[in-house]
Amino acid sequence: MNAKVLIIFLLFAAPTFAQTDEQWILGQSTLTYHVSHPLHTSEAVSHAAKGKGVCHQGQCDFLIAVPVKSFDSGDSNRDLHMLQVVRGAQFPLVTVRTRLPEDAASSATIHADLEIEFAGQTANYRQVPLELKKDGEDFHVAGTIPATLSDFKIDPPSLLAIPVKNEIPVRVEMTWHEDKSKP
Amino acid sequence: MRAIQQEMKTTANLLRVAALAFCGLLPVGFPAFAQGNGAGVAEISATEVSGAAEAAPDASALPARAASETTAEFSSLASEAASDQTQGNTPADNSQAPSLQDLGLSPAQTQGDPQLQARLDKRSHMLKIHQRLGLITMVPLIATVATSFGAGGRSTSTSDRWAHLALGSATGDLYFTTAYFAIFAPRIPGTPTRGQIRVHKALAWVHGPGMILTPILGAIAFDQRSKGEKVHGIASAHGAVAVVTAGAFGAALISVSFKF
């Protein structure tokens, strides 16, 4: 009788254990911020982003972190000034959090709500369009985050007494692959 | 009699099995309702969960152990749903969401360094002053070069030479004050010099010695002219050295103003 009870219980309970979580790891990434000034424009690139996504019950939570000092504009003086202006020594990371439905992977374009922590401030960007492209088992994600200096309470740097533009769009290109190493 | 007792036992066992199976199904259903897409759905799920939690202790037909486990399960689900309601169910609130530790970042990469920030702040402050003074220095520098035509040459006046000397002195004072803020701005260890700033720093080795040599040669030339002599000897290089110095200074300014 006890064996019968146990078998019946396991049969009904088995489905609860059949739901396995998927995990995603960020592989290659290129993040580029763009700064405009009347005299010249400048871009800085980082390839040092790290990210992870955990899918659970139809929803996937993603976290991406980039060290502020990893951005390279090609000019060390400009990069050091940038580090000072964005309080990069005090807040060394830019973090991006978002939640997407698991079935978003089937769309070519998704609109994500992003929560970004940068320079000690948090800003939310709604419905940021991101292009998805499946390449074998990898997913390529590309988009532009419409960030501004004022969103993060950053004083705009100036050159020859002329400040840079408030808009600092960040171009994001990422490659994600499923983490098959998890148990 | 025995047959009736046996039958009652069998019925009771079947009821127990059905109750246990029902308990096994419950964990499957409730999490799907707890993570709602809107506040309305979350509110409904919280009401359902809290109602079930209140009803659970009344299920006296259940074995005591199963009842306590069921109550615990309902309590955890109720608190999770309530948490979602009050905090908006953002990714940061979800216990399943990855954390910074999961990304493999070292403490050096995640922790702030207030001392480094203070050093950067001081560096930027001094270099801003350097930039402003450098621009201001351009004004008397241009004026000095402009008055050199009246100070030198075959026919000059005393007032022109004095004006040139005064402007040159002002230029020199501002120049070395500008240089002070650049030389003594804090360095940041581990940051090699790259980009156009290298040109700006290299040109300092031209206009720096030039700004020392030019007034020396100028003083000799002024003295010769004051005595009524024609400028001769090493003093005759004053003009050429001054032009090269002014040119290097202007190039240094352009090297950090425009992108090449």
Interface residues (C-beta under 8 A of the other chain):
Chain A: M1 K4 V5 I8 F9 F12 A13 P15 T16 D21 L39 H40 T41 S42 K50 G51 K52 G53 V54 H56 Q57 Q59 D61 F62 L63 A65 P67 S73 G74 D75 S76 N77 R78 D79 L80 H81 L83 Q84 V85 R87 G88 A89 Q90 F91 P92 L93 T95 R97 T98 R99 E115 L159 L160
Chain B: N13 R16 V17 L20 A21 G24 L25 P27 V28 P31 A32 Q35 T90 P91 A92 N94 Q96 A97 P98 S99 L100 D102 L103 G104 L105 Q109 T110 Q111 G112 D113 P114 L116 Q117 R119 L120 D121 R123 S124 L127 L135 I188 T191 P192 T193 R194 G195 Q196 I197 V256 S257 F258 K259
